[in-house]
Amino acid sequence: MRSSVNEWGGLTEGQTKVVLAMIERGEARVAERAKAREEARQADADKSGWIGEIGQRRVFDLTIRMVFEMSGMYGTSYLHVMHDVDGNVVVYKGSNLLGEKGNAVSVKATIKDHDSRDGVKQTKISRPVAA
C-alpha cells in the first residue's frame, strides 16, 4: 500500500475500505480491553479490603496477578500485584522477585501500609520471605 501511495498519490477504493476495516477492528479490541479492565477493577473494589494492622508481621498465601520489572539507580526492583483467597489486593515493591504471573506464593511479610488506588483497597507489604 505504501508503494501505491508513493506511486499514485493515494490508495484505491478497495485498499481504503480494507484500511478502514482494520482501524475499526483495532478500536473494537481497545474498547473490549478497556471494558475488561474496568470490570476487573470494579470486582476488586467490591471484594478487596485491608488485611491486618500496620506493623504486624504475618504469613500471606497469595496468587500473583502481575509483576512489573523496573530498572533504576539502585538496580532492578519489582512491583507485584497479588490477591489472597478472599480477593484482597496485596502489593509488594522491592528487590525480591516473588514469582511469575499466576504463581501461588506463601510469604511472611510486614504490613507496611493500607492504601487505596482507583477505589480499590490495597495492603502494602515489605520484607517478604518464603514461609
N, CA, C and O atoms as a GROMACS GRO file, in nm:
protein
  524
    1MET      N    1   0.083  -0.119   0.000
    1MET     CA    2   0.000   0.000   0.000
    1MET      C    3   0.087   0.125   0.000
    1MET      O    4   0.050   0.229  -0.055
    2ARG      N    5   0.205   0.112   0.064
    2ARG     CA    6   0.295   0.227   0.065
    2ARG      C    7   0.339   0.262  -0.076
    2ARG      O    8   0.345   0.379  -0.114
    3SER      N    9   0.369   0.159  -0.155
    3SER     CA   10   0.412   0.186  -0.292
    3SER      C   11   0.298   0.247  -0.374
    3SER      O   12   0.322   0.330  -0.461
    4SER      N   13   0.174   0.206  -0.344
    4SER     CA   14   0.058   0.263  -0.413
    4SER      C   15   0.047   0.412  -0.381
    4SER      O   16   0.020   0.494  -0.470
    5VAL      N   17   0.067   0.447  -0.255
    5VAL     CA   18   0.061   0.589  -0.216
    5VAL      C   19   0.176   0.665  -0.281
    5VAL      O   20   0.157   0.775  -0.333
    6ASN      N   21   0.297   0.607  -0.278
    6ASN     CA   22   0.413   0.675  -0.336
    6ASN      C   23   0.399   0.691  -0.487
    6ASN      O   24   0.430   0.797  -0.541
    7GLU      N   25   0.353   0.586  -0.554
    7GLU     CA   26   0.346   0.589  -0.699
    7GLU      C   27   0.225   0.665  -0.751
    7GLU      O   28   0.237   0.742  -0.846
    8TRP      N   29   0.109   0.645  -0.690
    8TRP     CA   30  -0.014   0.700  -0.743
    8TRP      C   31  -0.072   0.814  -0.659
    8TRP      O   32  -0.169   0.879  -0.700
    9GLY      N   33  -0.014   0.838  -0.542
    9GLY     CA   34  -0.059   0.951  -0.460
    9GLY      C   35  -0.176   0.917  -0.368
    9GLY      O   36  -0.230   1.006  -0.303
   10GLY      N   37  -0.215   0.792  -0.361
   10GLY     CA   38  -0.325   0.754  -0.273
   10GLY      C   39  -0.358   0.607  -0.287
   10GLY      O   40  -0.296   0.535  -0.366
   11LEU      N   41  -0.455   0.563  -0.210
   11LEU     CA   42  -0.499   0.424  -0.212
   11LEU      C   43  -0.617   0.408  -0.305
   11LEU      O   44  -0.691   0.503  -0.332
   12THR      N   45  -0.635   0.287  -0.354
   12THR     CA   46  -0.754   0.259  -0.432
   12THR      C   47  -0.873   0.253  -0.338
   12THR      O   48  -0.857   0.252  -0.216
   13GLU      N   49  -0.992   0.248  -0.394
   13GLU     CA   50  -1.113   0.241  -0.312
   13GLU      C   51  -1.114   0.113  -0.229
   13GLU      O   52  -1.150   0.116  -0.111
   14GLY      N   53  -1.075   0.001  -0.287
   14GLY     CA   54  -1.070  -0.126  -0.215
   14GLY      C   55  -0.969  -0.124  -0.102
   14GLY      O   56  -0.997  -0.172   0.008
   15GLN      N   57  -0.849  -0.066  -0.128
   15GLN     CA   58  -0.748  -0.057  -0.024
   15GLN      C   59  -0.794   0.033   0.090
   15GLN      O   60  -0.767   0.004   0.207
   16THR      N   61  -0.863   0.140   0.058
   16THR     CA   62  -0.914   0.230   0.161
   16THR      C   63  -1.015   0.158   0.250
   16THR      O   64  -1.014   0.176   0.372
   17LYS      N   65  -1.103   0.076   0.190
   17LYS     CA   66  -1.200   0.000   0.267
   17LYS      C   67  -1.131  -0.097   0.362
   17LYS      O   68  -1.171  -0.112   0.477
   18VAL      N   69  -1.026  -0.164   0.313
   18VAL     CA   70  -0.952  -0.260   0.395
   18VAL      C   71  -0.887  -0.189   0.513
   18VAL      O   72  -0.893  -0.238   0.626
   19VAL      N   73  -0.824  -0.075   0.490
   19VAL     CA   74  -0.759   0.000   0.597
   19VAL      C   75  -0.861   0.048   0.699
   19VAL      O   76  -0.836   0.037   0.820
   20LEU      N   77  -0.973   0.098   0.656
   20LEU     CA   78  -1.076   0.145   0.749
   20LEU      C   79  -1.131   0.029   0.832
   20LEU      O   80  -1.160   0.046   0.951
   21ALA      N   81  -1.147  -0.089   0.770
   21ALA     CA   82  -1.195  -0.207   0.844
   21ALA      C   83  -1.092  -0.248   0.949
   21ALA      O   84  -1.130  -0.286   1.060
   22MET      N   85  -0.964  -0.242   0.917
   22MET     CA   86  -0.859  -0.274   1.014
   22MET      C   87  -0.862  -0.177   1.131
   22MET      O   88  -0.847  -0.218   1.246
   23ILE      N   89  -0.882  -0.050   1.104
   23ILE     CA   90  -0.889   0.051   1.210
   23ILE      C   91  -1.009   0.024   1.300
   23ILE      O   92  -0.997   0.033   1.423
   24GLU      N   93  -1.123  -0.008   1.243
   24GLU     CA   94  -1.243  -0.038   1.323
   24GLU      C   95  -1.221  -0.159   1.413
   24GLU      O   96  -1.259  -0.157   1.530
   25ARG      N   97  -1.159  -0.266   1.359
   25ARG     CA   98  -1.132  -0.384   1.440
   25ARG      C   99  -1.037  -0.351   1.555
   25ARG      O  100  -1.055  -0.399   1.667
   26GLY      N  101  -0.936  -0.270   1.527
   26GLY     CA  102  -0.842  -0.229   1.631
   26GLY      C  103  -0.910  -0.148   1.740
   26GLY      O  104  -0.885  -0.170   1.859
   27GLU      N  105  -0.996  -0.056   1.702
   27GLU     CA  106  -1.069   0.025   1.801
   27GLU      C  107  -1.162  -0.062   1.884
   27GLU      O  108  -1.178  -0.039   2.004
   28ALA      N  109  -1.225  -0.162   1.821
   28ALA     CA  110  -1.313  -0.253   1.895
   28ALA      C  111  -1.234  -0.333   1.997
   28ALA      O  112  -1.281  -0.353   2.109
   29ARG      N  113  -1.114  -0.380   1.962
   29ARG     CA  114  -1.030  -0.455   2.056
   29ARG      C  115  -0.987  -0.367   2.172
   29ARG      O  116  -0.986  -0.412   2.287
   30VAL      N  117  -0.951  -0.243   2.144
   30VAL     CA  118  -0.913  -0.150   2.251
   30VAL      C  119  -1.030  -0.126   2.345
   30VAL      O  120  -1.011  -0.123   2.467
   31ALA      N  121  -1.150  -0.110   2.291
   31ALA     CA  122  -1.268  -0.088   2.375
   31ALA      C  123  -1.298  -0.212   2.459
   31ALA      O  124  -1.334  -0.198   2.576
   32GLU      N  125  -1.284  -0.332   2.402
   32GLU     CA  126  -1.306  -0.455   2.478
   32GLU      C  127  -1.209  -0.467   2.594
   32GLU      O  128  -1.248  -0.504   2.705
   33ARG      N  129  -1.082  -0.437   2.569
   33ARG     CA  130  -0.981  -0.445   2.675
   33ARG      C  131  -1.008  -0.343   2.784
   33ARG      O  132  -0.993  -0.374   2.903
   34ALA      N  133  -1.047  -0.223   2.746
   34ALA     CA  134  -1.078  -0.120   2.846
   34ALA      C  135  -1.197  -0.162   2.931
   34ALA      O  136  -1.198  -0.141   3.052
   35LYS      N  137  -1.298  -0.223   2.868
   35LYS     CA  138  -1.415  -0.269   2.941
   35LYS      C  139  -1.375  -0.381   3.038
   35LYS      O  140  -1.421  -0.383   3.152
   36ALA      N  141  -1.292  -0.475   2.994
   36ALA     CA  142  -1.247  -0.585   3.080
   36ALA      C  143  -1.166  -0.532   3.198
   36ALA      O  144  -1.182  -0.580   3.311
   37ARG      N  145  -1.079  -0.434   3.174
   37ARG     CA  146  -1.001  -0.374   3.284
   37ARG      C  147  -1.091  -0.306   3.386
   37ARG      O  148  -1.070  -0.320   3.506
   38GLU      N  149  -1.192  -0.234   3.338
   38GLU     CA  150  -1.284  -0.166   3.429
   38GLU      C  151  -1.367  -0.266   3.509
   38GLU      O  152  -1.391  -0.246   3.628
   39GLU      N  153  -1.410  -0.374   3.445
   39GLU     CA  154  -1.485  -0.477   3.517
   39GLU      C  155  -1.399  -0.543   3.624
   39GLU      O  156  -1.446  -0.570   3.734
   40ALA      N  157  -1.273  -0.570   3.592
   40ALA     CA  158  -1.182  -0.630   3.689
   40ALA      C  159  -1.157  -0.533   3.805
   40ALA      O  160  -1.153  -0.575   3.921
   41ARG      N  161  -1.140  -0.404   3.775
   41ARG     CA  162  -1.118  -0.305   3.880
   41ARG      C  163  -1.240  -0.296   3.970
   41ARG      O  164  -1.227  -0.286   4.093
   42GLN      N  165  -1.358  -0.298   3.910
   42GLN     CA  166  -1.480  -0.290   3.990
   42GLN      C  167  -1.497  -0.414   4.078
   42GLN      O  168  -1.539  -0.404   4.193
   43ALA      N  169  -1.464  -0.531   4.024
   43ALA     CA  170  -1.471  -0.654   4.103
   43ALA      C  171  -1.374  -0.647   4.220
   43ALA      O  172  -1.408  -0.688   4.332
   44ASP      N  173  -1.253  -0.594   4.196
   44ASP     CA  174  -1.156  -0.577   4.305
   44ASP      C  175  -1.208  -0.479   4.409
   44ASP      O  176  -1.195  -0.503   4.529
   45ALA      N  177  -1.267  -0.370   4.363
   45ALA     CA  178  -1.318  -0.268   4.456
   45ALA      C  179  -1.428  -0.326   4.544
   45ALA      O  180  -1.439  -0.292   4.662
   46ASP      N  181  -1.510  -0.414   4.488
   46ASP     CA  182  -1.620  -0.474   4.564
   46ASP      C  183  -1.570  -0.574   4.668
   46ASP      O  184  -1.627  -0.584   4.776
   47LYS      N  185  -1.462  -0.649   4.636
   47LYS     CA  186  -1.416  -0.757   4.724
   47LYS      C  187  -1.301  -0.718   4.816
   47LYS      O  188  -1.293  -0.768   4.928
   48SER      N  189  -1.214  -0.629   4.771
   48SER     CA  190  -1.089  -0.605   4.843
   48SER      C  191  -1.108  -0.522   4.969
   48SER      O  192  -1.184  -0.425   4.972
   49GLY      N  193  -1.037  -0.563   5.072
   49GLY     CA  194  -1.033  -0.488   5.198
   49GLY      C  195  -0.890  -0.489   5.249
   49GLY      O  196  -0.802  -0.554   5.192
   50TRP      N  197  -0.866  -0.417   5.357
   50TRP     CA  198  -0.734  -0.415   5.416
   50TRP      C  199  -0.715  -0.536   5.505
   50TRP      O  200  -0.809  -0.584   5.567
   51ILE      N  201  -0.592  -0.584   5.511
   51ILE     CA  202  -0.559  -0.702   5.591
   51ILE      C  203  -0.476  -0.658   5.711
   51ILE      O  204  -0.381  -0.581   5.694
   52GLY      N  205  -0.509  -0.705   5.829
   52GLY     CA  206  -0.428  -0.684   5.949
   52GLY      C  207  -0.408  -0.540   5.989
   52GLY      O  208  -0.483  -0.451   5.949
   53GLU      N  209  -0.302  -0.519   6.070
   53GLU     CA  210  -0.268  -0.386   6.119
   53GLU      C  211  -0.129  -0.350   6.071
   53GLU      O  212  -0.042  -0.436   6.056
   54ILE      N  213  -0.108  -0.221   6.048
   54ILE     CA  214   0.023  -0.173   6.003
   54ILE      C  215   0.126  -0.208   6.109
   54ILE      O  216   0.105  -0.187   6.229
   55GLY      N  217   0.240  -0.263   6.063
   55GLY     CA  218   0.348  -0.304   6.152
   55GLY      C  219   0.342  -0.450   6.190
   55GLY      O  220   0.440  -0.504   6.241
   56GLN      N  221   0.230  -0.516   6.167
   56GLN     CA  222   0.213  -0.657   6.201
   56GLN      C  223   0.289  -0.744   6.100
   56GLN      O  224   0.285  -0.718   5.979
   57ARG      N  225   0.359  -0.847   6.149
   57ARG     CA  226   0.429  -0.942   6.063
   57ARG      C  227   0.347  -1.070   6.063
   57ARG      O  228   0.314  -1.124   6.168
   58ARG      N  229   0.315  -1.119   5.944
   58ARG     CA  230   0.229  -1.236   5.935
   58ARG      C  231   0.254  -1.311   5.804
   58ARG      O  232   0.327  -1.265   5.717
   59VAL      N  233   0.192  -1.426   5.794
   59VAL     CA  234   0.204  -1.509   5.674
   59VAL      C  235   0.089  -1.478   5.579
   59VAL      O  236  -0.027  -1.467   5.621
   60PHE      N  237   0.121  -1.463   5.452
   60PHE     CA  238   0.023  -1.437   5.347
   60PHE      C  239   0.030  -1.550   5.245
   60PHE      O  240   0.138  -1.585   5.199
   61ASP      N  241  -0.084  -1.607   5.209
   61ASP     CA  242  -0.095  -1.702   5.098
   61ASP      C  243  -0.157  -1.626   4.982
   61ASP      O  244  -0.274  -1.588   4.988
   62LEU      N  245  -0.078  -1.605   4.876
   62LEU     CA  246  -0.119  -1.514   4.770
   62LEU      C  247  -0.104  -1.577   4.632
   62LEU      O  248  -0.030  -1.674   4.614
   63THR      N  249  -0.175  -1.521   4.536
   63THR     CA  250  -0.158  -1.555   4.396
   63THR      C  251  -0.113  -1.429   4.323
   63THR      O  252  -0.174  -1.323   4.337
   64ILE      N  253  -0.006  -1.441   4.246
   64ILE     CA  254   0.049  -1.325   4.175
   64ILE      C  255  -0.034  -1.297   4.051
   64ILE      O  256  -0.054  -1.384   3.966
   65ARG      N  257  -0.083  -1.173   4.040
   65ARG     CA  258  -0.160  -1.130   3.923
   65ARG      C  259  -0.071  -1.066   3.818
   65ARG      O  260  -0.082  -1.094   3.699
   66MET      N  261   0.019  -0.979   3.865
   66MET     CA  262   0.106  -0.904   3.772
   66MET      C  263   0.241  -0.881   3.838
   66MET      O  264   0.250  -0.865   3.960
   67VAL      N  265   0.344  -0.880   3.757
   67VAL     CA  266   0.478  -0.844   3.803
   67VAL      C  267   0.535  -0.745   3.702
   67VAL      O  268   0.538  -0.772   3.582
   68PHE      N  269   0.580  -0.631   3.752
   68PHE     CA  270   0.643  -0.530   3.668
   68PHE      C  271   0.789  -0.519   3.711
   68PHE      O  272   0.818  -0.505   3.830
   69GLU      N  273   0.879  -0.524   3.615
   69GLU     CA  274   1.022  -0.509   3.644
   69GLU      C  275   1.062  -0.366   3.613
   69GLU      O  276   1.028  -0.311   3.508
   70MET      N  277   1.136  -0.304   3.707
   70MET     CA  278   1.178  -0.165   3.689
   70MET      C  279   1.329  -0.155   3.715
   70MET      O  280   1.379  -0.210   3.813
   71SER      N  281   1.398  -0.086   3.628
   71SER     CA  282   1.540  -0.064   3.647
   71SER      C  283   1.561   0.079   3.693
   71SER      O  284   1.502   0.173   3.638
   72GLY      N  285   1.644   0.095   3.793
   72GLY     CA  286   1.669   0.228   3.847
   72GLY      C  287   1.813   0.244   3.890
   72GLY      O  288   1.898   0.159   3.861
   73MET      N  289   1.839   0.353   3.958
   73MET     CA  290   1.974   0.386   4.001
   73MET      C  291   2.031   0.281   4.096
   73MET      O  292   2.152   0.263   4.101
   74TYR      N  293   1.945   0.213   4.171
   74TYR     CA  294   1.991   0.116   4.269
   74TYR      C  295   1.974  -0.028   4.222
   74TYR      O  296   1.981  -0.121   4.302
   75GLY      N  297   1.952  -0.046   4.094
   75GLY     CA  298   1.937  -0.181   4.039
   75GLY      C  299   1.793  -0.210   4.000
   75GLY      O  300   1.713  -0.120   3.980
   76THR      N  301   1.764  -0.338   3.989
   76THR     CA  302   1.632  -0.382   3.946
   76THR      C  303   1.538  -0.398   4.066
   76THR      O  304   1.577  -0.453   4.170
   77SER      N  305   1.418  -0.349   4.052
   77SER     CA  306   1.315  -0.372   4.153
   77SER      C  307   1.191  -0.424   4.084
   77SER      O  308   1.175  -0.410   3.962
   78TYR      N  309   1.103  -0.484   4.162
   78TYR     CA  310   0.984  -0.548   4.108
   78TYR      C  311   0.861  -0.497   4.181
   78TYR      O  312   0.863  -0.476   4.303
   79LEU      N  313   0.754  -0.477   4.107
   79LEU     CA  314   0.624  -0.442   4.164
   79LEU      C  315   0.533  -0.561   4.142
   79LEU      O  316   0.504  -0.598   4.029
   80HIS      N  317   0.489  -0.621   4.253
   80HIS     CA  318   0.400  -0.736   4.248
   80HIS      C  319   0.260  -0.692   4.290
   80HIS      O  320   0.243  -0.627   4.393
   81VAL      N  321   0.161  -0.728   4.210
   81VAL     CA  322   0.021  -0.709   4.248
   81VAL      C  323  -0.036  -0.849   4.266
   81VAL      O  324  -0.035  -0.930   4.173
   82MET      N  325  -0.084  -0.877   4.387
   82MET     CA  326  -0.128  -1.012   4.421
   82MET      C  327  -0.265  -1.006   4.489
   82MET      O  328  -0.312  -0.898   4.523
   83HIS      N  329  -0.327  -1.122   4.507
   83HIS     CA  330  -0.451  -1.127   4.584
   83HIS      C  331  -0.455  -1.255   4.664
   83HIS      O  332  -0.393  -1.356   4.629
   84ASP      N  333  -0.530  -1.249   4.775
   84ASP     CA  334  -0.545  -1.369   4.859
   84ASP      C  335  -0.674  -1.440   4.821
   84ASP      O  336  -0.744  -1.399   4.729
   85VAL      N  337  -0.706  -1.546   4.892
   85VAL     CA  338  -0.825  -1.626   4.858
   85VAL      C  339  -0.955  -1.548   4.877
   85VAL      O  340  -1.057  -1.582   4.817
   86ASP      N  341  -0.953  -1.445   4.960
   86ASP     CA  342  -1.073  -1.363   4.984
   86ASP      C  343  -1.087  -1.250   4.882
   86ASP      O  344  -1.185  -1.176   4.886
   87GLY      N  345  -0.990  -1.234   4.792
   87GLY     CA  346  -0.996  -1.127   4.692
   87GLY      C  347  -0.932  -0.998   4.736
   87GLY      O  348  -0.943  -0.898   4.666
   88ASN      N  349  -0.865  -0.996   4.852
   88ASN     CA  350  -0.797  -0.876   4.898
   88ASN      C  351  -0.670  -0.855   4.816
   88ASN      O  352  -0.596  -0.950   4.791
   89VAL      N  353  -0.645  -0.731   4.776
   89VAL     CA  354  -0.529  -0.698   4.694
   89VAL      C  355  -0.411  -0.668   4.786
   89VAL      O  356  -0.422  -0.591   4.881
   90VAL      N  357  -0.296  -0.731   4.754
   90VAL     CA  358  -0.172  -0.711   4.829
   90VAL      C  359  -0.065  -0.668   4.730
   90VAL      O  360  -0.051  -0.727   4.623
   91VAL      N  361   0.011  -0.563   4.766
   91VAL     CA  362   0.113  -0.508   4.677
   91VAL      C  363   0.248  -0.513   4.746
   91VAL      O  364   0.261  -0.477   4.863
   92TYR      N  365   0.349  -0.558   4.671
   92TYR     CA  366   0.487  -0.554   4.720
   92TYR      C  367   0.574  -0.490   4.614
   92TYR      O  368   0.568  -0.527   4.497
   93LYS      N  369   0.655  -0.392   4.655
   93LYS     CA  370   0.753  -0.330   4.566
   93LYS      C  371   0.888  -0.339   4.634
   93LYS      O  372   0.907  -0.287   4.744
   94GLY      N  373   0.981  -0.407   4.568
   94GLY     CA  374   1.114  -0.422   4.626
   94GLY      C  375   1.204  -0.502   4.535
   94GLY      O  376   1.170  -0.529   4.420
   95SER      N  377   1.320  -0.540   4.587
   95SER     CA  378   1.421  -0.608   4.506
   95SER      C  379   1.402  -0.758   4.497
   95SER      O  380   1.469  -0.824   4.417
   96ASN      N  381   1.311  -0.815   4.576
   96ASN     CA  382   1.286  -0.959   4.570
   96ASN      C  383   1.185  -0.992   4.461
   96ASN      O  384   1.079  -0.929   4.453
   97LEU      N  385   1.218  -1.090   4.378
   97LEU     CA  386   1.123  -1.141   4.280
   97LEU      C  387   1.053  -1.258   4.346
   97LEU      O  388   1.115  -1.362   4.371
   98LEU      N  389   0.924  -1.244   4.373
   98LEU     CA  390   0.849  -1.346   4.446
   98LEU      C  391   0.802  -1.460   4.357
   98LEU      O  392   0.774  -1.569   4.407
   99GLY      N  393   0.793  -1.438   4.227
   99GLY     CA  394   0.747  -1.539   4.134
   99GLY      C  395   0.696  -1.473   4.008
   99GLY      O  396   0.713  -1.353   3.987
  100GLU      N  397   0.634  -1.554   3.924
  100GLU     CA  398   0.580  -1.506   3.797
  100GLU      C  399   0.428  -1.497   3.805
  100GLU      O  400   0.367  -1.548   3.898
  101LYS      N  401   0.369  -1.433   3.706
  101LYS     CA  402   0.224  -1.419   3.699
  101LYS      C  403   0.158  -1.557   3.708
  101LYS      O  404   0.196  -1.650   3.638
  102GLY      N  405   0.057  -1.567   3.795
  102GLY     CA  406  -0.016  -1.691   3.812
  102GLY      C  407   0.038  -1.783   3.920
  102GLY      O  408  -0.031  -1.877   3.960
  103ASN      N  409   0.159  -1.757   3.969
  103ASN     CA  410   0.218  -1.841   4.074
  103ASN      C  411   0.147  -1.819   4.207
  103ASN      O  412   0.106  -1.708   4.239
  104ALA      N  413   0.132  -1.927   4.283
  104ALA     CA  414   0.083  -1.917   4.421
  104ALA      C  415   0.206  -1.911   4.511
  104ALA      O  416   0.296  -1.994   4.498
  105VAL      N  417   0.210  -1.814   4.601
  105VAL     CA  418   0.324  -1.798   4.691
  105VAL      C  419   0.274  -1.784   4.834
  105VAL      O  420   0.165  -1.735   4.860
  106SER      N  421   0.358  -1.829   4.926
  106SER     CA  422   0.331  -1.812   5.068
  106SER      C  423   0.450  -1.736   5.125
  106SER      O  424   0.563  -1.786   5.122
  107VAL      N  425   0.426  -1.616   5.176
  107VAL     CA  426   0.534  -1.533   5.227
  107VAL      C  427   0.501  -1.483   5.366
  107VAL      O  428   0.385  -1.462   5.402
  108LYS      N  429   0.607  -1.464   5.444
  108LYS     CA  430   0.594  -1.396   5.572
  108LYS      C  431   0.644  -1.254   5.549
  108LYS      O  432   0.757  -1.235   5.505
  109ALA      N  433   0.559  -1.155   5.578
  109ALA     CA  434   0.592  -1.016   5.548
  109ALA      C  435   0.532  -0.924   5.652
  109ALA      O  436   0.442  -0.962   5.728
  110THR      N  437   0.583  -0.802   5.654
  110THR     CA  438   0.533  -0.698   5.743
  110THR      C  439   0.435  -0.610   5.667
  110THR      O  440   0.462  -0.570   5.554
  111ILE      N  441   0.323  -0.580   5.729
  111ILE     CA  442   0.226  -0.489   5.668
  111ILE      C  443   0.282  -0.348   5.679
  111ILE      O  444   0.300  -0.295   5.788
  112LYS      N  445   0.308  -0.289   5.565
  112LYS     CA  446   0.372  -0.159   5.557
  112LYS      C  447   0.271  -0.044   5.558
  112LYS      O  448   0.293   0.059   5.621
  113ASP      N  449   0.159  -0.064   5.487
  113ASP     CA  450   0.065   0.046   5.472
  113ASP      C  451  -0.069  -0.008   5.422
  113ASP      O  452  -0.076  -0.114   5.360
  114HIS      N  453  -0.174   0.067   5.448
  114HIS     CA  454  -0.305   0.044   5.389
  114HIS      C  455  -0.331   0.162   5.298
  114HIS      O  456  -0.320   0.278   5.340
  115ASP      N  457  -0.365   0.133   5.172
  115ASP     CA  458  -0.377   0.238   5.072
  115ASP      C  459  -0.496   0.206   4.982
  115ASP      O  460  -0.550   0.096   4.985
  116SER      N  461  -0.536   0.303   4.903
  116SER     CA  462  -0.639   0.282   4.801
  116SER      C  463  -0.588   0.336   4.670
  116SER      O  464  -0.523   0.440   4.664
  117ARG      N  465  -0.619   0.263   4.562
  117ARG     CA  466  -0.584   0.310   4.429
  117ARG      C  467  -0.703   0.283   4.338
  117ARG      O  468  -0.749   0.170   4.327
  118ASP      N  469  -0.753   0.386   4.275
  118ASP     CA  470  -0.870   0.376   4.188
  118ASP      C  471  -0.989   0.312   4.259
  118ASP      O  472  -1.064   0.236   4.197
  119GLY      N  473  -1.005   0.340   4.387
  119GLY     CA  474  -1.116   0.287   4.463
  119GLY      C  475  -1.098   0.146   4.515
  119GLY      O  476  -1.190   0.089   4.574
  120VAL      N  477  -0.979   0.087   4.493
  120VAL     CA  478  -0.951  -0.049   4.538
  120VAL      C  479  -0.861  -0.042   4.660
  120VAL      O  480  -0.752   0.014   4.654
  121LYS      N  481  -0.906  -0.101   4.772
  121LYS     CA  482  -0.824  -0.104   4.892
  121LYS      C  483  -0.708  -0.203   4.872
  121LYS      O  484  -0.728  -0.314   4.825
  122GLN      N  485  -0.587  -0.158   4.910
  122GLN     CA  486  -0.468  -0.240   4.893
  122GLN      C  487  -0.391  -0.246   5.024
  122GLN      O  488  -0.382  -0.147   5.097
  123THR      N  489  -0.337  -0.362   5.053
  123THR     CA  490  -0.246  -0.378   5.166
  123THR      C  491  -0.105  -0.386   5.108
  123THR      O  492  -0.075  -0.474   5.028
  124LYS      N  493  -0.018  -0.294   5.151
  124LYS     CA  494   0.120  -0.295   5.103
  124LYS      C  495   0.206  -0.370   5.205
  124LYS      O  496   0.193  -0.349   5.325
  125ILE      N  497   0.294  -0.457   5.154
  125ILE     CA  498   0.380  -0.536   5.242
  125ILE      C  499   0.526  -0.504   5.215
  125ILE      O  500   0.562  -0.452   5.109
  126SER      N  501   0.611  -0.537   5.313
  126SER     CA  502   0.755  -0.519   5.296
  126SER      C  503   0.827  -0.639   5.357
  126SER      O  504   0.769  -0.714   5.435
  127ARG      N  505   0.952  -0.656   5.323
  127ARG     CA  506   1.041  -0.760   5.374
  127ARG      C  507   0.981  -0.901   5.364
  127ARG      O  508   0.979  -0.973   5.464
  128PRO      N  509   0.934  -0.941   5.245
  128PRO     CA  510   0.877  -1.076   5.233
  128PRO      C  511   0.987  -1.183   5.228
  128PRO      O  512   1.091  -1.164   5.164
  129VAL      N  513   0.962  -1.295   5.295
  129VAL     CA  514   1.048  -1.414   5.286
  129VAL      C  515   0.956  -1.534   5.270
  129VAL      O  516   0.841  -1.532   5.313
  130ALA      N  517   1.009  -1.638   5.206
  130ALA     CA  518   0.928  -1.758   5.185
  130ALA      C  519   0.884  -1.814   5.318
  130ALA      O  520   0.963  -1.824   5.411
  131ALA      N  521   0.757  -1.851   5.327
  131ALA     CA  522   0.704  -1.905   5.453
  131ALA      C  523   0.700  -2.055   5.450
  131ALA      O  524   0.658  -2.118   5.547
   0.00000   0.00000   0.00000
